[in-house]
Amino acid sequence: MRNRFSRYGLVVACLSMPVTAVFSGASADDNPSDWPQHGRTAFEQRFSPLDQINTRTIGRLGLAWHQDFDTSRGQEGTPLIVDGVMYVTTSWSKVEALDAATGRVLWRHDPAVPGGVAVRGCCDTVNRGAAYWDGRVYVGTFDGRLIALDAKSGRLDWSVNTIPHDATLGDIRSYTIDAAPRIAKDVVIIGNGGAEFGARGFVSGFDARTGRLKWRFFTVPAPGNQPDHAASDNVLSSVAYKTWSPTGGWTHSGGGGTVWDSIVYDPVTGLVYLGVGNGAPWNYKFRSNGEGDNLFLASIVAIRPETGEYVWHFQETPKDQWDFTASQPMMVLDLPVQGRMRHVLVQAPKNGFFYTLDARTGAFISAIPYTFLNWAKGIDPKTGRPDIVPDALWSLTGRTWFGIPGSLGGHNWAPMAYSPQTGYVYIPAQQLPEPFKADDHMRLHDMGVNLGIDMSGLPADPKVLAAVGKTVQGWLLAWDPVAGKAAFRVQHDTPWNGGVLATAGGLVFQGLATGGFEAYDARTGARLYHFDAHSGIVAPPVAYAVHNRQYVAVEVGWGGIFPLMGGALARMRNDSVNHSRLLVFALDGKDRLPADSRPVQTLADGVGSFEPERARRGYVSYQHFCMACHGDNAIAGGVLPDLRWSGALGSPDGFYSIAGMGALKNFGMVGFSSVLKPQEIEDIRQFLISRARHDAALGEDKK
């Protein structure tokens, strides 16, 4: 990958219609036909300078080729395209290289992630992409490895375990990787996830040639302010530790702060920006005795890529107890601010404010609501500190707080894009309210989520679900970062839609939860193109060109936490079936998808009756240990099996062999016999039978 940057792109001649590169404000002097990095350039603006596909030719767009993946799980990857070769990552951290013009497979690599590690992740076994550098492809695996593959052959060059074995990490540990690595100054940088279960956040930098660990930066202090002998020691000791209660529950849970997605390298400042996540657990009272801001949770932290040295930080959400991560995509822009050009870092995190910071110093410039929010009255214009609504501090008040945004945020991980032609940042925004109430009997589990909240879900009442469903929304937001307001919004039928691509053809591309792949006029939001992908989309598209022909590619397969945990809400106005595949479009494309098939779900024969009291007890255990994967109230969102229709419900022994002993461990379903007694697992089966019979009586089977 070339690492010299200029202010202008190139122009590529084409025999039929030009594929043109234009000034983007952050263009690399690479081949504009490539997509060599996660956000195309280091600045992560996700703008393609190609314009063969444009507002005039969009009517000719068609499917050029497609490839089905070997799973029905969600897909969140950003393909990379370098010199006509596409590198794709899929669920379970698998990697393949394809001829980007035809889809011909050049090689495949399966890192053999053990199926049992699926239980460590909150949000499916997805992978968001690779990094490319000097003839190698770098991928983080779900079980915590960082691997380097030869780009020509797929041969494994090296593999390292990114997870440190250190007693200060806490008693409850659950580390995964689903983010794309970033490369800066010959260093491969990767973070980890796991704060929903119990983890201590850190980011690691490895030598890109050898895999040798160069530095590590922890994002929260160690219990007792113990040194880690890491790049973060000084700032954690002198700044962060005093923002935590020394006797809080974080000393056992790890505290959280995982950098599970966004990492951005800015070649202008020479800094790497880390988007730091939520606390472990969410419950601020349990986590830190209701004391302190808890740095560096929900913060952006700038470090030096060569050494991991701390430079600056900005905390967006002090005292976080709403899962308001700062892990959402960031980008670097040059914008006029109060009459002069500023080099800035911008982000639309979960908490509902659009932030603009000085990229060199982290100085606060502005934070403006990009969606409705009720947790804060506003932002201090000098410090950037939120004025938190007292009633929103649910872990301290002991009362239920109905928060907007909820824990899934006004914007989640799906990447946004910027067009220098319009000056707009395009955000896949949403509204997903959520009730927050403290768990009065909070304790840390060795397995299952450790949030510290009341896990009672929505009542299995169609009227209640319909009423809540009316508050659930999703839209594409065109945000003017200079004016600090929305230019337009495109309303969608559901939330949890795909990431965004902007192009020099005056277009914005986005996939939808309901299965549409669409193109909009970048200036007006008018829909100019629709393709039925037969499956929900959450991954972001990319654009590239091979042999003077422009393509747009996107991974298909609805995934992540909302389709898993959201259950009934995830399925409202969205009945698409998951078909995981790669779609590639071009002008005059003639490929066709196979006919859509929908499975028939019926109540299993011989399920028998259930005992109401056991079913009530089983509901509590289900919500703590099963909901995150199989859906609130056992209503699955379409990614993993819906247990209401499982054939295993008819046999107590058969159900225990799966849920207790892990008979399906290789497929991601581990056993819970170490944390649940046999009678508790049987209670869960009784609960599932009650749900199956209830919903079958309502006619919800045979779907």
C-alpha positions, 0 to 999 in steps of 0.5 A: 500500500502506498503511503504518500498523500497528496491533496488531489487525485488522478484521472484515469482514461476510459475508452467508453465512459471516464472513471474520474478521480476528483479532489476529495480533501483526503485523497491518497496518491494511490490508484483511484481504482483501488480500495486499499484501506478500510475507509479507502484512505487513512482519513476514513471518509469512504469517498470513491473518486470514480464516477462512471456510475453516476446520476445519469447512468445509474439506471443501467446498474445491474448485478455483475456477479455474486458469490454465496458464503458458507454461512447464514450468519451476519456479514459486516466486512469491508472488501479491500481491492488492490491491483484488481484483486479483492480481499474479503473477510467473512463470519468466523474470520475467514478470508478469501482473495478474488479476481475483482472483475469476475469473482474467480476465487484465487485463494481461501484461508480459514483460521479455524476459529473454535466454535466454542468462542462464539459465546465470548462475543455479544454480537455474532461472529462477524468480521469487519475487514482486513488491512493490506500492506507490502504484499500482506493481508492482516486479519484479526480473528474472533478468538483474539489472534492477529494473522498475516497472510501472503497476499498472492498465495494466502499462505500464513506468514505469522500469527500472534495472540493479541490477548495478554495473560495478566492477573490485572485484567480482572476475574471475568475475561471475554476477549474477541476481535471483529474489527479491521486492523489499521496500519501506521508507520509499519505498525499493525494496530488492533483492539479487542471486544468483550466489555459486555461480559467482563474485560479490560480494554487495550490496544496493541501495536505489532511490527507489520513485518514480524508480528513482534509486539511493539507496544500496548496501551490499556484504556482503563487503569489496573486495580490498585493502580498497578503498573502494566509496563505498557505505553499507557502507564504514566497517563493511567497512573496520573490521570485516569486512576483517580476517576475511578472508585478504588473499591468498585466492581470494576476491580473484578470485571476489568472495567471495560473500555474495549476498543472494539471498532474504530481506529483512525490514523491521520498522516497529517498529525501523525496520530492514531485515534482510538474510539474507546467503548463502554464500561464493564459492567454498564451499571455505574453504581456497581462498577465505580460506586457511582464515583468519578468520570471513569476514564477512558470510557466513552472517549477518543484517545490519541496516541503515537503509532510508533510507540503507543505514547499518549498525546490527548483524550476527549471524553464524550460521555462521563459516568457512562451507564447507557453503553454510549461507546465512542467506538463508532466510525471517525473520520478526518476532515478539513473544514472551515470553522469560524472563518478559518480552515481547521484540521478536525476529527468528527464522529457521530457516536451512540450518544446522539451528538455529532462531535468536532474536535481539533485533530492535533490537540483534541480541543473541543470545537462543537457537539450538536445533536444529530438525532433526538436525545433525552439523557442530556440537556446540552453540552458545555460550549467551552469544555464539551462536557454534557449536562446530564439529566439527573433522572437519566442516572438510573444506576444511582436513582434506582428507577427505570429510565426510558432512554433515547438513544438506547444502548444501540445508539443513534448511530452504531458501528455501520460506517458513515461517508463524506462527499467533498462535492456536497460537503455532507457527512452521510450517517446511517442513523436510527432511534432505538429507545430502551428502558434502563433499570438496575439489577438489585442483585448484581453479581458477576457471572463466569458466562453470560453477559455482565451488564448490571441491569434488569434483564427483563425484556418486553412482554410477549404481547403483540399490542405492547410490541406494536406500541414500542415498535412505533418509536423505532426508526431508521434513516439515512441522514445527510449532515452538514458539519459546517452548518451543524444541521441536517441537510436532508434525511431519507426515512427507512422502514426499520433501524439497523441498516447498512454502512454508507458509500459516497462517490464522485458520481454524485451518489450515496449507496446503502444497504437496508435491513429489509433487503434493498440495496439502494442508491440516492442522489447525494445532493437531494436524497432522491432514491435513484436505484433499488435492488432486491438482495433477498436479505438484510444488509448491514455491511458498507459498500465499496467502489473500485475499477478494473480494466476501466470498468467501475464496480460497487460491491457489498457483503449481504447478511443481516447481523450484529447485536440487534438481530440477535438480541432485539428479537421481536423488534428486529423482525418488525417490518423486516421479514427478510431471510438471511442469505450471506453473500457478496454482491458486485454491481456494474453498468449493464450487469446481467447476473441474477440471484437465485429465487428466494426461499423461506424456511417453514417453522412449525411447533415441533411434534411431541413437545408436550406440556410445560409447568408454568412456575418452571417456565417463569424461572426459566425466563430469568435464566434465559434472559441472562444466558441466552437472550444475547444470541437467541433473542429477547423472549426467545424471538430470534431476529433471523441470524441464529436458530429460533429456539421456539421451533427447535426439535430439541424441545421435545426431549429433556435429555436432548436439550440438556446435551446441547444447552448443558453439555455443548453437543453443538459446540463446533457450531458456536453453541457451547454448554452451560453446565458450569454455570447452570444446574440441570434443573435450571437448564430444564427450566429454560426448556420449559420456558421455550415450550411455553413461548412456542405454544403461546406463539403457535396459538397466535399463528406465528409458526409456519413463517 
